[in-house]
Amino acid sequence: MTVCLTVLVGFAYPLAVSAASAALFPGQAKGSLVKEDGKVVGSSLLGQNFSDPKYFWPRPSAAGSDGYDGLASGGSNLGPSNEKLVDAVRERVIAYREANHLGGDEPVPVDAVTASASGLDPQISVANARLQAGRVAGARGLSTGEVLALIDKHTQHRSFGILGEDGVNVLELNLALG
């Protein structure tokens, strides 16, 4: 019985599921890779770091020592009352306001200053993207209206109209900027 179940559950079932996913969802089964000029530049499922002012910036990442490490996916495990997290968020809020030329009383989206549970979320909120539009437009010599139109074009809406929140995939938006 043990040998039969091992063969069935350990080999046959995983092979059948892998074959079905490759046949029904080939792009997703291969990692949802994003290509630019025939070259793989990332995955639409994994966030990556952009720090140049002419690009949209992702959420902060606690995955790995430098962040955005797919082999070390995970959050910081710091709770909301942890002083290290409070200090890090405070510093990120100041840096975000400064980089995006925001006033001291202008609200900063929470996803702009906190890492996700995986540390690799590829999306940011629409509010976060719209607040970065002025910086990106200025760095690229574009009008803010042009950049906002790109954000609107690349906004991914809630699944089935009810699940999750609207978001913007940072890699895809940055590729659309050219």
Stockholm file with secondary structure:
# STOCKHOLM 1.0

chainA/1-178         MTVCLTVLVGFAYPLAVSAASAALFPGQAKGSLVKEDGKVVGSSLLGQNFSDPKYFWPRPSAAGSDGYDGLASGGSNLGPSNEKLVDAVRERVIAYREANHLGGDEPVPVDAVTASASGLDPQISVANARLQAGRVAGARGLSTGEVLALIDKHTQHRSFGILGEDGVNVLELNLALG
#=GR chainA/1-178 SS CHHHHHHIIIIIHHHHHHHHHHHHCHHHHTTCEEEETTEEEEETTSCCCCCSTTSCCCCCCCSSSSSCCGGGCCCCCCCTTCHHHHHHHHHHHHHHHHHTTCCTTSCCCGGGTSCCSSSCCCEEEHHHHHHHHHHHHHHHTCCHHHHHHHHHHTEECCBTTTBSCCEEEHHHHHHHHC
#=GC SS_cons         CHHHHHHIIIIIHHHHHHHHHHHHCHHHHTTCEEEETTEEEEETTSCCCCCSTTSCCCCCCCSSSSSCCGGGCCCCCCCTTCHHHHHHHHHHHHHHHHHTTCCTTSCCCGGGTSCCSSSCCCEEEHHHHHHHHHHHHHHHTCCHHHHHHHHHHTEECCBTTTBSCCEEEHHHHHHHHC
//
